[in-house]
Amino acid sequence: MTDHFFHSSDNPLPDNGVGGYFSARDGKQLRYARFSPTARPAKGTVIVLQGRNETIEKYFETIADLSARGLGTAIFDLRGQGASDRLIRNQNYGYVKSFHDYADDLGTFFKQIVLPDCRGPYYILAHSTGALIALLAAPQLVNRIERMVLLTPFLGIPDERYSIKTIQRMATALQLAGLGRICITRRHKKDFETNLLTSDPLRFHRNSQIHDDHPHLRLKGPTVRWLKQACKAILKISDPNFMARMHIPTLIVAAGADQIVSTRAIVHFSRHLRLSSLLTIDGARHELLQEADFYREQFLAAFDAFVPGSEECHDNLAA
C-alpha cells in the first residue's frame, strides 16, 4: 500500500488500505485505493470522486471519517491527473477528450474493483468536477448506487456575464483554431491569504505540502479542450430528458461563499432534479471537505442524516 501513496505525520495514511492500478477501457492506467472500515458493523462503501487537480492523498482525512462510521471507501485518481496516466505531451495541463471518458472510468472502476472487493450497499460522495461526472454517469448507476452526495458540483462559473453555452462556443472556436491543448491559466496560487478554496489554514497548507513534496501529482490549469468538454457535459445533464433518467436519491451541498463554481447554477439545477434535496452551508468556501471544522461538521451532520446507517457513528469523527 505505501508503495503507491504519499503520506506524512500531518496527513497519515488511513488504516486497512489496499491500492494499485486498474486498466481503463482504452488501456490507460488509473491509480486507485480501497479502505475497509475500522468501526463495526460495516455499513457499505462510499465511492469518492475527486475534483479537478486532486489526488487520493487529499482525501485521507475524509476516508478516516467514513471509516469511523463503518463505511469503507473506494477512490481513484481521474485520468490525466494525480498518479494516473496523463493524456497529452505537456503532462502539467488538465486535459480530457470527453467527460464520457471519466464516466466510463467510473463504470470500469465499479466493475473491476468495487463490486468484487468492496462491501455493499454503495454510495457516491463527489466534489466539484467529480460531482459533474457522477451526474453524467447517474442513468447507468441506477440499481447500483443507493444514494449520492454531491458537494459544490461544477455546473457553472460565478461570473454570470458568460453562460455555459457562450463559454462552450468560445472554447470551440479556439479548438478549431488549433488551440485545444493550450492551458487557460498557468498561475498557481500558493498563498493562503489569496486562496478561494478553504478558510482553514492547516488544511490548506497540508494540501499544498502534498504538491510541494510530490510535484508530479500536480496540475496547472485546464486546457481549452477540457473546458469545452466540461461545458458539453453540463449542458447534457441539464437537459430535462436526461434529468428524467436520474433516479438516485441525491443530496446536493452548496457553499455559500463559493467563488469557484456558481452556487446560483447549483440551486437552479437542484430545483429541477427529481429525488434531490439541497443544503447550502452559509459562509463556506468551495472545498467543503477541506474547510474549517465549523463548516465541515455541518456537512458531516447532513451526510449522517442522509446516508442510511451512518448516524450511529456521528460522534466518532476522525480528529
C-alpha positions as CSV (number, residue, x, y, z in Angstrom):
1,M,0.0,0.0,0.0
2,T,2.7,2.5,1.0
3,D,4.5,2.0,-2.3
4,H,1.6,3.6,-4.2
5,F,0.8,6.5,-1.9
6,F,2.4,9.5,-0.2
7,H,1.7,10.3,3.4
8,S,3.2,12.3,6.3
9,S,2.7,12.9,10.0
10,D,0.3,15.8,9.1
11,N,-1.6,13.6,6.6
12,P,-1.4,10.0,7.8
13,L,-2.4,7.0,5.6
14,P,-5.7,5.6,6.8
15,D,-5.9,2.0,8.1
16,N,-7.0,-1.1,6.2
17,G,-6.0,0.2,2.8
18,V,-5.2,-1.6,-0.5
19,G,-4.0,0.2,-3.6
20,G,-2.7,-0.2,-7.1
21,Y,-3.7,0.5,-10.7
22,F,-6.6,-0.7,-12.9
23,S,-6.9,-0.5,-16.7
24,A,-9.5,1.8,-18.2
25,R,-11.4,0.7,-21.3
26,D,-8.8,2.4,-23.6
27,G,-5.8,0.9,-21.6
28,K,-5.0,4.0,-19.5
29,Q,-3.7,3.0,-16.1
30,L,-5.6,4.7,-13.2
31,R,-4.4,4.7,-9.6
32,Y,-6.9,3.5,-7.0
33,A,-7.3,2.7,-3.4
34,R,-9.9,1.0,-1.3
35,F,-10.2,1.1,2.5
36,S,-12.1,-1.2,4.8
37,P,-13.9,0.5,7.8
38,T,-12.4,0.4,11.2
39,A,-15.8,0.6,13.0
40,R,-18.3,-2.2,13.2
41,P,-20.8,-3.2,11.9
42,A,-19.6,-2.5,8.4
43,K,-22.3,-0.5,6.6
44,G,-21.3,-0.3,3.0
45,T,-18.8,1.5,0.7
46,V,-18.6,5.1,-0.4
47,I,-17.1,5.8,-3.8
48,V,-15.3,9.1,-3.7
49,L,-15.0,11.1,-6.9
50,Q,-12.4,13.8,-6.8
51,G,-12.4,17.3,-8.2
52,R,-10.0,18.6,-10.8
53,N,-6.3,18.6,-9.8
54,E,-7.0,16.4,-6.8
55,T,-5.4,13.2,-5.6
56,I,-6.2,10.3,-3.3
57,E,-3.9,11.7,-0.7
58,K,-6.1,14.8,-0.3
59,Y,-8.9,12.6,1.0
60,F,-7.1,10.7,3.7
61,E,-8.9,12.7,6.4
62,T,-12.3,12.1,4.8
63,I,-11.6,8.4,4.4
64,A,-10.8,8.2,8.1
65,D,-14.1,9.9,8.9
66,L,-16.0,7.5,6.8
67,S,-14.1,4.5,8.3
68,A,-15.1,5.6,11.8
69,R,-18.8,5.5,10.6
70,G,-18.5,1.9,9.5
71,L,-18.2,2.9,5.8
72,G,-15.4,1.7,3.5
73,T,-14.0,3.9,0.8
74,A,-13.1,3.3,-2.9
75,I,-11.4,6.1,-4.7
76,F,-9.3,6.6,-7.8
77,D,-7.3,9.5,-9.4
78,L,-9.1,10.7,-12.5
79,R,-7.4,10.1,-15.8
80,G,-5.0,12.9,-16.6
81,Q,-4.3,13.8,-13.0
82,G,-2.7,12.6,-9.8
83,A,-0.7,9.5,-10.3
84,S,-3.0,8.2,-13.1
85,D,-1.8,8.2,-16.7
86,R,-1.5,11.7,-18.2
87,L,-3.1,12.2,-21.6
88,I,-1.0,14.8,-23.6
89,R,2.6,15.6,-24.0
90,N,2.5,18.5,-21.6
91,Q,1.6,16.5,-18.5
92,N,1.0,19.6,-16.4
93,Y,-2.1,20.6,-18.3
94,G,-5.6,19.4,-17.4
95,Y,-7.0,17.6,-20.5
96,V,-9.7,15.1,-21.4
97,K,-11.1,14.1,-24.7
98,S,-14.6,13.8,-23.3
99,F,-16.2,13.8,-19.9
100,H,-17.8,10.5,-21.0
101,D,-14.3,9.1,-20.6
102,Y,-14.5,10.0,-16.9
103,A,-17.9,8.4,-16.6
104,D,-16.7,5.2,-18.4
105,D,-13.8,5.0,-16.0
106,L,-16.2,5.2,-13.1
107,G,-18.1,2.3,-14.6
108,T,-14.9,0.3,-15.1
109,F,-13.8,1.0,-11.6
110,F,-17.1,-0.2,-10.2
111,K,-16.9,-3.5,-12.1
112,Q,-13.3,-4.2,-11.6
113,I,-12.6,-3.0,-8.1
114,V,-15.7,-2.1,-6.2
115,L,-18.1,-5.0,-6.9
116,P,-15.5,-7.8,-6.4
117,D,-13.8,-6.4,-3.3
118,C,-16.0,-3.8,-1.5
119,R,-19.0,-4.5,0.6
120,G,-22.4,-3.0,-0.4
121,P,-24.6,-1.1,-0.3
122,Y,-22.8,1.5,-2.4
123,Y,-22.9,5.3,-2.2
124,I,-21.2,8.1,-4.0
125,L,-19.5,11.2,-2.4
126,A,-18.3,13.5,-5.2
127,H,-16.8,17.0,-5.2
128,S,-17.0,19.7,-7.9
129,T,-15.8,18.1,-11.2
130,G,-16.4,14.7,-9.6
131,A,-20.0,15.7,-8.9
132,L,-20.5,16.6,-12.6
133,I,-19.1,13.2,-13.5
134,A,-21.4,11.4,-11.1
135,L,-24.4,13.2,-12.6
136,L,-23.3,12.3,-16.1
137,A,-23.0,8.7,-15.1
138,A,-26.2,8.6,-13.0
139,P,-28.5,6.9,-15.5
140,Q,-26.1,4.0,-15.7
141,L,-25.8,3.8,-11.9
142,V,-29.4,3.2,-11.1
143,N,-29.8,-0.1,-9.1
144,R,-26.1,0.0,-8.3
145,I,-25.8,3.2,-6.2
146,E,-28.1,3.7,-3.3
147,R,-27.6,7.4,-2.8
148,M,-25.3,10.2,-4.0
149,V,-23.9,13.2,-2.1
150,L,-22.6,15.9,-4.4
151,L,-20.5,18.8,-3.0
152,T,-20.3,22.1,-4.8
153,P,-20.9,20.5,-8.2
154,F,-19.4,22.2,-11.2
155,L,-22.5,23.4,-13.0
156,G,-21.4,26.9,-13.9
157,I,-19.0,29.7,-13.1
158,P,-19.7,32.6,-10.7
159,D,-19.1,35.2,-13.5
160,E,-22.6,35.4,-14.9
161,R,-21.6,37.6,-17.8
162,Y,-20.9,34.3,-19.7
163,S,-23.3,31.5,-19.9
164,I,-22.2,27.9,-20.3
165,K,-23.3,27.9,-23.9
166,T,-21.3,31.0,-24.6
167,I,-18.2,29.6,-22.9
168,Q,-18.6,26.4,-25.0
169,R,-18.8,28.4,-28.2
170,M,-15.7,30.4,-27.4
171,A,-13.8,27.2,-26.5
172,T,-15.0,25.5,-29.7
173,A,-13.7,28.4,-31.7
174,L,-10.3,28.2,-30.0
175,Q,-10.2,24.5,-30.5
176,L,-11.0,24.8,-34.2
177,A,-8.1,27.3,-34.4
178,G,-5.8,24.5,-33.2
179,L,-5.6,25.8,-29.6
180,G,-7.4,22.9,-27.8
181,R,-4.4,21.9,-25.8
182,I,-3.3,25.3,-24.6
183,C,-3.7,26.0,-20.9
184,I,-6.4,28.6,-19.9
185,T,-4.4,29.8,-16.9
186,R,-0.9,29.0,-15.7
187,R,-0.9,30.9,-12.5
188,H,-0.7,28.7,-9.4
189,K,-1.8,30.4,-6.2
190,K,0.1,29.2,-3.2
191,D,-0.7,31.8,-0.6
192,F,-3.4,31.0,1.9
193,E,-4.4,34.7,2.1
194,T,-5.4,34.8,-1.5
195,N,-6.8,31.3,-1.9
196,L,-10.5,30.8,-2.8
197,L,-10.8,27.1,-1.7
198,T,-10.8,27.0,2.1
199,S,-10.8,29.2,5.2
200,D,-8.8,26.6,7.1
201,P,-5.1,27.4,7.2
202,L,-4.0,24.0,8.4
203,R,-5.8,22.0,5.8
204,F,-4.7,24.5,3.1
205,H,-1.1,24.1,4.0
206,R,-1.4,20.3,4.4
207,N,-2.8,20.0,0.9
208,S,-0.3,22.4,-0.6
209,Q,2.5,20.3,1.0
210,I,1.3,17.2,-0.9
211,H,2.0,19.0,-4.2
212,D,5.2,20.7,-2.9
213,D,6.7,17.3,-1.8
214,H,5.4,15.4,-4.9
215,P,5.1,17.9,-7.8
216,H,4.3,15.1,-10.3
217,L,0.9,14.8,-8.7
218,R,0.0,18.5,-9.5
219,L,-1.7,20.0,-12.5
220,K,-1.8,23.5,-13.8
221,G,-4.9,25.0,-15.3
222,P,-7.4,23.2,-17.6
223,T,-6.9,23.2,-21.3
224,V,-9.4,24.7,-23.8
225,R,-10.5,21.2,-24.7
226,W,-11.2,20.3,-21.1
227,L,-13.3,23.4,-20.6
228,K,-15.3,22.7,-23.8
229,Q,-16.0,19.2,-22.7
230,A,-17.0,20.3,-19.2
231,C,-19.5,22.7,-20.7
232,K,-20.8,20.0,-23.0
233,A,-21.3,17.7,-20.0
234,I,-23.1,20.5,-18.0
235,L,-25.5,21.1,-20.9
236,K,-26.2,17.4,-21.3
237,I,-27.0,16.7,-17.6
238,S,-29.2,19.9,-17.5
239,D,-31.4,18.7,-20.4
240,P,-34.9,17.8,-19.0
241,N,-34.9,14.5,-20.9
242,F,-31.6,13.5,-19.4
243,M,-32.6,14.6,-15.9
244,A,-35.7,12.4,-16.1
245,R,-33.4,9.4,-16.3
246,M,-31.8,10.2,-12.9
247,H,-33.5,8.1,-10.2
248,I,-30.8,8.0,-7.5
249,P,-31.7,9.9,-4.3
250,T,-29.3,12.8,-4.2
251,L,-28.2,15.3,-1.6
252,I,-26.6,18.4,-3.2
253,V,-24.5,20.6,-0.9
254,A,-23.5,24.2,-2.0
255,A,-21.1,26.5,-0.3
256,G,-22.4,30.0,0.4
257,A,-19.1,31.8,-0.2
258,D,-18.1,29.7,-3.3
259,Q,-16.1,31.7,-5.8
260,I,-15.0,28.7,-7.9
261,V,-18.4,27.4,-9.2
262,S,-21.8,29.0,-9.4
263,T,-24.0,28.5,-6.4
264,R,-26.8,30.0,-8.3
265,A,-26.5,27.4,-11.0
266,I,-26.4,24.6,-8.3
267,V,-29.7,26.0,-6.8
268,H,-31.4,26.2,-10.2
269,F,-30.3,22.6,-11.1
270,S,-31.4,21.1,-7.8
271,R,-34.9,22.6,-8.2
272,H,-35.4,20.6,-11.3
273,L,-33.8,17.3,-10.3
274,R,-36.1,14.6,-9.0
275,L,-35.3,12.8,-5.8
276,S,-32.9,15.6,-4.7
277,S,-32.5,17.9,-1.8
278,L,-30.3,21.0,-1.4
279,L,-28.3,22.2,1.5
280,T,-26.3,25.5,1.4
281,I,-23.7,26.0,4.1
282,D,-23.5,29.7,4.6
283,G,-20.0,31.2,4.6
284,A,-18.2,28.1,3.4
285,R,-15.8,28.1,0.5
286,H,-15.6,25.7,-2.4
287,E,-13.8,22.8,-0.8
288,L,-16.2,21.7,1.9
289,L,-14.2,18.6,2.9
290,Q,-11.1,20.8,3.3
291,E,-12.9,23.6,5.2
292,A,-12.7,24.7,8.8
293,D,-14.4,22.4,11.3
294,F,-17.3,24.8,11.8
295,Y,-18.4,24.3,8.1
296,R,-17.1,20.8,7.7
297,E,-19.1,19.4,10.6
298,Q,-22.3,20.9,9.2
299,F,-21.7,18.8,6.1
300,L,-20.9,15.7,8.1
301,A,-24.1,16.1,10.1
302,A,-26.1,16.3,6.8
303,F,-24.2,13.3,5.5
304,D,-25.1,11.3,8.6
305,A,-28.8,12.2,8.2
306,F,-28.8,11.2,4.5
307,V,-26.7,8.1,4.2
308,P,-28.5,5.2,5.9
309,G,-26.7,3.5,8.7
310,S,-24.1,6.2,9.4
311,E,-26.0,8.1,12.1
312,E,-24.8,5.9,15.0
313,C,-21.2,6.9,14.3
314,H,-21.7,10.6,14.2
315,D,-19.7,11.1,17.5
316,N,-16.8,9.1,16.1
317,L,-15.4,11.7,13.8
318,A,-11.7,11.3,13.0
319,A,-9.6,14.0,14.5
